[in-house]
Amino acid sequence: MGKTRTFRRGLKPKPLPKDLGEKFWTGDHWQRRRNWHRDERIFRYPESRASFEHDLPRLIREEVLPGHTPAKPLLERGDQVVTMGSCFARELRDHLEMRGFSSGNIWIPSGLNNTFAIVDFVSWCVTGSESGAGFRYDRDGEGEIREWLPEDTRETYEERLAKAGAFVFTFGLAEIWQDRETKGVFWRGVPQDVYRADRHELRLSTVDENEANIVRIVELIRSVNPDAPIVLTLSPVPLLATFRGRSCITADAVSKASLRMAIDAVEERRLPGVYYWPSFEIVRWVGGHLPWPAFGVPDRRSRHVSRYLVAEIIDAFVEAFYTPEAVAQLRASHAGGRERDPASPGGRIHDALYPVVLQTQAARARFAASATGRTLRRTRKRVRQGKNRLRVSVAGFARR
């Protein structure tokens, strides 16, 4: 409690300082905020826990997005959004396609997680020649490693890039595998049957290298598509592993910091139509203050961003870049199908029961792989075939 003052009758109390409310405690003395320069560019970090706990959509739009979104919406529902990279790019593509928006109808290799791989692929699409700094190994649906080969002609890729309504590039890795002799960088890791200890090395790429790669990506896209917005994002998903001989957690911090600095340097160039989407900060910075985990809800995986948080990030993206009509169509298309808020009673129950769901799925998988499960599948197949034959026979008899 503060001190109380007593005054003799007839004497007026001494007025309190007008700027008393503007004082704050620094730890060893009082400071006056009015002594520091402030202008309209200032943004303050949210100081209250309540800011993070009660209205996540508002927090994202008012505290994270300022300075990173276009002045007005740029996209219609029918605009094709070409996404490259990991996590957010893939989530956005799947989300838009699921809701009937035009997205992802150009096949992109799945392993483009570093700026070297993306610039190499875009260079081939636009110019017909590689950047000269890439080894193109990819992994097929069965996990086999193979040299990447395009599914369409280069001209087809170039045409689709030229017609795209927007581009989203998500960068995930600053650690790269490189050939010491040729200086070529592998799109992903080094295949075991290719690896040579005396020739291949893992290293941390520099901020300048990644900045140059991103600028080159923008230049290549602009050579065939001068107007479509280009959105740069940083994957919030942690490194799976590091070969640098130190903690993966600390190596991940350095890797993300290197890429974030490179993206910020590109932002400072004020390139027309180029934006940064802060999905990384929403997960890593906002996520650290949420009343539920930013990762692993509900699947308990430490590298999987919680589904509700992913949904909120994508909703905010659509609202920032699409016209109000398109936003209304998107919301109507998934009304009632939104992810559960983990802080709600239903979300807490769903999260608590999810281990039972996982156990049930595992039991079903084991049963399906057993001899009994295989026999049951064959029996069901025979029953279906028998029903189809009977249906055809009945239809034929009716036509007689």
C-alpha positions in Angstrom: 0.0 0.0 0.0 1.2 3.5 -0.7 1.9 6.1 2.0 -0.9 8.4 3.2 -0.4 12.0 3.9 -2.0 14.0 6.8 -2.4 17.7 6.5 -3.2 20.4 9.1 -6.5 22.1 8.8 -6.4 25.1 6.4 -3.3 23.9 4.5 -3.6 22.6 0.9 -1.9 19.3 0.0 1.1 19.6 -2.3 0.1 18.6 -5.8 1.4 15.4 -7.2 3.6 15.4 -10.3 1.5 15.4 -13.5 3.7 12.8 -15.1 3.5 10.4 -12.2 1.7 7.8 -14.4 4.5 8.0 -16.9 7.2 6.9 -14.5 8.4 3.3 -14.5 10.9 1.3 -12.5 14.1 0.1 -14.1 15.5 -1.9 -11.2 17.6 0.7 -9.4 15.8 4.1 -10.0 12.8 5.7 -11.4 12.9 6.9 -15.0 10.6 9.2 -16.9 9.3 7.9 -20.2 9.0 11.4 -21.5 12.8 11.6 -21.6 13.0 9.1 -24.5 12.2 9.9 -28.1 9.0 8.3 -29.4 7.2 8.6 -32.7 4.4 6.9 -34.7 6.7 4.0 -35.7 6.9 2.6 -32.2 5.4 -0.8 -31.5 5.5 -2.2 -28.0 5.8 -5.8 -26.9 2.5 -7.0 -25.3 3.2 -6.8 -21.5 0.2 -8.8 -20.1 -0.3 -12.5 -20.2 -3.9 -11.9 -20.8 -3.0 -10.4 -24.2 -1.9 -13.9 -25.3 -4.5 -16.0 -23.5 -7.9 -14.7 -24.6 -8.0 -13.6 -28.3 -5.3 -15.2 -30.5 -6.8 -13.9 -33.8 -6.7 -10.3 -32.6 -3.2 -10.7 -31.2 -1.9 -12.0 -34.5 -3.5 -9.2 -36.5 -2.7 -6.3 -34.2 0.6 -7.3 -32.6 2.4 -9.5 -35.2 1.3 -8.5 -38.7 1.8 -4.7 -38.7 4.4 -3.7 -41.3 4.2 -7.0 -43.2 0.9 -7.1 -45.1 -0.2 -5.3 -48.3 -2.2 -2.1 -48.0 -5.1 -3.8 -49.8 -6.1 -7.4 -50.7 -4.4 -8.6 -53.8 -5.9 -12.1 -54.6 -9.2 -13.4 -55.9 -10.5 -16.9 -55.3 -9.4 -18.2 -58.7 -5.8 -16.9 -58.5 -3.2 -19.7 -58.5 -0.8 -19.6 -55.6 2.5 -21.4 -56.2 4.1 -22.6 -53.0 7.6 -23.8 -52.6 9.5 -25.0 -49.5 8.3 -26.7 -46.3 5.6 -26.5 -43.6 3.7 -23.2 -44.1 3.9 -23.4 -47.9 2.6 -27.0 -47.9 -0.1 -26.2 -45.3 -1.3 -23.2 -47.2 -1.5 -25.2 -50.5 -3.4 -28.0 -48.9 -5.8 -25.6 -47.1 -6.6 -23.7 -50.3 -7.1 -26.8 -52.4 -9.3 -28.4 -49.8 -11.6 -25.3 -49.8 -11.9 -25.1 -53.5 -9.4 -22.3 -54.1 -7.0 -22.5 -57.0 -3.6 -23.6 -55.7 -0.8 -26.1 -56.1 -1.6 -27.3 -59.6 2.0 -27.2 -60.5 4.1 -30.0 -59.1 7.0 -28.9 -57.0 9.7 -31.1 -55.5 9.1 -31.7 -51.8 12.7 -31.3 -50.6 13.3 -27.6 -51.4 14.0 -26.5 -47.8 17.1 -24.3 -48.3 17.5 -21.2 -50.4 20.2 -22.9 -52.6 17.7 -25.6 -53.7 14.9 -23.2 -54.4 17.0 -20.9 -56.5 18.4 -23.9 -58.4 14.9 -25.1 -59.2 13.5 -21.7 -60.1 16.5 -21.1 -62.3 15.8 -24.3 -64.2 12.1 -23.4 -64.6 12.8 -19.9 -65.9 16.1 -20.1 -67.9 16.4 -23.8 -68.7 19.7 -24.1 -66.9 20.6 -24.9 -63.3 22.2 -22.4 -61.0 25.3 -24.5 -61.2 25.3 -24.9 -57.4 22.9 -27.8 -56.8 22.8 -31.5 -56.6 19.2 -32.6 -57.2 18.4 -35.6 -55.1 14.8 -36.1 -53.9 12.8 -38.8 -52.1 9.9 -40.6 -53.6 6.7 -41.6 -51.9 8.2 -44.9 -50.7 11.2 -43.2 -49.1 13.7 -44.2 -51.9 16.3 -41.5 -52.7 16.7 -40.8 -56.4 18.0 -38.0 -58.6 15.2 -35.6 -59.2 13.6 -35.5 -62.7 10.8 -33.1 -63.7 7.3 -34.4 -64.4 6.6 -31.8 -67.1 8.7 -30.0 -69.7 10.6 -26.9 -68.6 8.3 -24.7 -70.8 5.3 -26.0 -68.9 6.8 -24.9 -65.6 7.8 -21.5 -67.0 4.3 -20.9 -68.3 2.7 -21.8 -65.0 5.0 -19.5 -63.1 4.1 -16.7 -65.5 0.4 -17.2 -65.0 0.6 -17.5 -61.2 -1.4 -15.1 -59.0 1.1 -15.2 -56.1 4.1 -17.1 -54.8 4.9 -18.3 -51.3 8.5 -19.4 -50.5 9.1 -21.0 -47.1 12.8 -21.4 -46.1 13.6 -24.0 -43.4 17.4 -24.8 -43.3 20.6 -22.8 -43.2 22.7 -25.9 -42.6 23.7 -27.3 -46.0 25.7 -30.3 -47.4 28.2 -29.1 -49.9 30.8 -30.6 -52.3 34.2 -29.2 -51.4 35.5 -29.5 -54.9 32.6 -28.2 -57.0 31.0 -26.1 -54.3 27.7 -27.6 -55.3 25.0 -27.8 -52.6 22.7 -30.8 -52.2 19.0 -30.1 -52.3 18.5 -32.2 -49.3 21.0 -34.5 -47.5 23.7 -36.6 -49.2 22.6 -40.0 -50.4 24.6 -42.7 -48.5 25.9 -44.3 -51.7 27.2 -40.9 -52.9 28.7 -39.6 -49.6 32.5 -39.3 -49.4 34.0 -38.0 -46.1 36.9 -36.5 -47.9 34.7 -34.5 -50.3 31.3 -33.7 -48.7 30.9 -31.4 -45.7 28.0 -29.9 -43.7 28.3 -26.2 -43.0 26.2 -23.3 -41.9 25.4 -21.0 -44.8 25.9 -17.3 -44.2 23.4 -14.5 -44.0 24.9 -12.9 -47.1 24.6 -16.1 -49.1 21.0 -16.6 -48.2 20.2 -13.0 -48.9 21.8 -13.2 -52.4 19.8 -16.4 -53.1 16.5 -14.9 -52.1 17.2 -11.8 -54.2 18.0 -14.0 -57.1 14.8 -16.0 -56.7 12.8 -12.7 -56.8 14.7 -11.6 -59.9 14.0 -14.9 -61.7 10.3 -14.8 -60.8 10.0 -11.1 -61.9 11.6 -12.0 -65.3 8.5 -14.0 -66.1 5.8 -12.6 -63.8 6.4 -8.9 -63.0 3.2 -8.3 -60.9 2.3 -11.3 -58.7 3.0 -10.8 -54.9 5.9 -12.8 -53.6 5.6 -13.9 -49.9 8.7 -15.0 -48.0 8.2 -17.1 -44.9 10.5 -18.9 -42.4 9.6 -22.4 -41.2 8.9 -22.6 -37.5 9.5 -26.3 -37.5 12.8 -27.2 -35.6 15.7 -29.0 -37.2 15.3 -32.8 -37.2 19.0 -33.2 -36.6 22.3 -31.4 -36.9 25.8 -32.7 -37.8 27.6 -29.7 -36.3 28.6 -31.6 -33.1 26.4 -29.6 -30.8 22.9 -29.5 -29.4 20.3 -29.7 -32.0 18.2 -27.1 -30.1 21.0 -24.5 -30.1 21.9 -25.3 -33.7 18.3 -24.8 -34.7 18.3 -21.3 -33.0 21.4 -20.3 -35.1 20.0 -21.8 -38.3 16.7 -19.9 -38.0 18.4 -16.7 -36.9 20.7 -16.8 -40.0 17.7 -17.2 -42.4 15.6 -14.6 -40.5 18.4 -12.1 -40.8 18.7 -12.8 -44.6 14.9 -12.3 -45.1 15.0 -9.1 -43.1 17.8 -7.8 -45.2 15.7 -8.5 -48.3 12.7 -6.7 -46.7 14.9 -3.7 -46.1 15.5 -3.5 -49.9 11.8 -2.6 -50.3 11.4 -4.7 -53.4 8.0 -4.0 -55.0 5.4 -6.7 -54.3 7.7 -8.7 -51.9 6.3 -9.4 -48.4 7.3 -11.3 -45.3 4.7 -13.5 -43.5 5.7 -13.9 -39.8 4.4 -17.5 -39.3 7.7 -18.2 -37.5 7.2 -15.5 -34.9 3.6 -16.5 -34.4 4.7 -20.0 -33.5 8.0 -19.4 -31.7 7.3 -16.1 -30.0 3.6 -15.9 -29.5 3.5 -19.7 -29.0 5.7 -19.4 -25.9 3.1 -17.4 -24.1 -0.1 -19.3 -25.1 -1.9 -21.3 -22.3 -1.5 -24.5 -24.5 1.6 -25.9 -26.3 2.4 -24.4 -29.7 3.7 -27.8 -30.7 2.2 -31.3 -30.4 -1.5 -30.6 -30.0 -3.1 -33.1 -30.4 -0.5 -35.6 -31.8 2.2 -35.2 -29.1 4.9 -34.6 -31.7 7.5 -32.0 -30.6 8.1 -30.8 -34.2 4.5 -30.6 -35.3 2.9 -27.2 -34.9 -0.4 -27.5 -33.1 -3.3 -27.8 -35.6 -5.3 -24.9 -34.2 -2.3 -22.5 -34.4 -1.7 -23.6 -38.0 -5.4 -22.9 -38.8 -5.3 -19.4 -37.2 -2.1 -18.5 -39.2 -3.6 -19.5 -42.5 -6.9 -17.7 -41.7 -5.0 -14.5 -41.0 -3.0 -15.0 -44.3 -6.1 -15.4 -46.3 -7.7 -12.4 -44.7 -4.6 -10.2 -45.4 -4.1 -11.2 -49.0 -7.5 -12.1 -50.4 -10.5 -9.9 -51.2 -13.4 -9.7 -48.7 -15.5 -11.7 -51.1 -13.0 -14.5 -51.3 -12.5 -14.5 -47.5 -16.3 -14.9 -47.1 -16.4 -17.8 -49.5 -13.5 -19.5 -47.7 -15.2 -19.1 -44.3 -18.4 -20.4 -45.7 -16.7 -23.4 -47.2 -15.4 -24.7 -43.8 -18.1 -23.4 -41.5 -18.4 -25.9 -38.6 -15.2 -27.6 -39.6 -12.7 -25.4 -37.7 -10.0 -26.8 -35.5 -10.9 -27.0 -31.8 -9.4 -24.3 -29.6 -7.1 -26.2 -27.2 -8.2 -23.8 -24.4 -11.9 -24.6 -24.8 -13.5 -27.5 -22.8 -14.0 -29.5 -26.0 -10.4 -28.9 -27.0 -9.1 -30.0 -23.6 -11.2 -33.2 -23.7 -10.0 -33.9 -27.3 -6.4 -33.4 -26.3 -6.7 -35.6 -23.2 -8.3 -38.5 -25.2 -6.0 -38.3 -28.1 -3.5 -40.9 -26.7 -6.5 -43.4 -26.8 -7.1 -42.5 -30.4 -3.4 -43.2 -31.2 -3.6 -46.5 -29.4 -6.7 -47.5 -31.3 -5.1 -46.5 -34.6 -2.0 -48.6 -33.8 -4.2 -51.6 -32.8 -6.0 -51.3 -36.1 -2.8 -51.2 -38.0 -1.4 -54.2 -36.2 -4.7 -56.1 -36.9 -4.7 -55.1 -40.6 -1.1 -56.4 -40.9 -1.9 -59.7 -39.2 -3.0 -62.9 -41.0 -6.5 -62.5 -39.6 -6.7 -59.0 -41.0 -5.5 -60.1 -44.4 -8.0 -62.9 -44.5 -10.8 -60.5 -43.5 -9.8 -58.1 -46.3 -9.9 -60.9 -48.8 -13.3 -62.0 -47.6 -14.7 -58.5 -47.8 -13.3 -58.2 -51.4 -15.0 -61.5 -52.4 -18.3 -60.4 -50.9 -18.1 -57.1 -52.8 -17.3 -58.9 -56.1 -20.2 -61.3 -55.4 -22.6 -58.4 -54.9 -21.4 -56.7 -58.1 -21.9 -59.9 -60.1 -25.4 -60.4 -58.6 -26.3 -56.8 -59.4 -25.1 -57.3 -63.1 -27.1 -60.5 -63.4 -30.3 -59.0 -62.0 -29.9 -56.0 -64.3 -29.5 -58.3 -67.3 -32.5 -60.5 -66.4 -34.6 -57.3 -66.0 -33.8 -56.2 -69.6 -35.0 -59.5 -71.1 
